[in-house]
């Protein structure tokens, strides 16, 4: 199979790889390894870094944040290296969906904030850094992690000035998909 082609089969393969990487529940794995309890029974019941932080273990929360962000970035970087932009976008969305809806956990995962920031950094790092900065600023002003992340996509028009139109289109595609998925879940 020629991985450099944009065929449906190649894109489906990258979707499966992205979903597989995204569905690794690092928060749950770390919580179990560090004897912190079952995250699904603590706080919000999510498997992400915020809920790991609720266990009181900052080290585990930081590791979860980095690993969850890393899995999104790895999916994008590998897909882009072997098959280009379209595959990277497909892998990004699939990794995000894998984190939010992992098949291994009955489709009940995390909110996808760290995974989203990781894939955004991998798609276009200046835009990713700007989104991280906006998230951090909103968090410092408001102390609500999920609200902070939900405001970051709203700033993409002003962030577009930092990037090329091609990179902005890639990131905008993923951001719009993320917003639509989140809207469907919350309604």
C-alpha positions, 0 to 999 in steps of 0.5 A: 500500500502506498502510504503517500496517496490520499486514497480512502483506504490510506485515510481510513488507516490513519483514522484507525491509528489516530483513534487507537492512539487517542483512546489510550487512557493515560489518566486511568493507567497512571492513577492505577499505577500510582494507587490513586483509585479509579478515576471514573469514581472520583470527581467528574468521572473523566479520565483526563488530567483535571480529574487526576489532579482531583486525586491530589497527585500533581505529578500524576496530573502533569504526566497525564497532561503531557501524555494526553497531549503527546498522543494527539501530537504523535498521531498528527506527526506520524500521519503527516510524515507518511501521508501528508496534510489530509492524513494528519487532519484525519488522524488529529480528529480521530485521536481527539475522538479516541480520547473523548470516546474510547471504545475500551471504556464504553465510549466514556473518556475525557474532555479532550483538552490536552489531546486537542492542544497536543494535536494543535501544536503538531498541526501548527505550533505557533497557533498551538502555542497561542491557543495554549497561552489563551487557555492559560490566561483564561484559566488564571482569570477564571480557574475553570479548565473546561471553560478556558479551553472552550474559549480558545477556539473562539479566538481562532480568527485573531490567531489566524494572523499568526499563521499561514493560510494553509496551516490555519485551514488545517487547524480550523478544520480540526477546531470546527470538528471539535466544536461540532462534536462537543455541541452534539455531546452537550445537547 
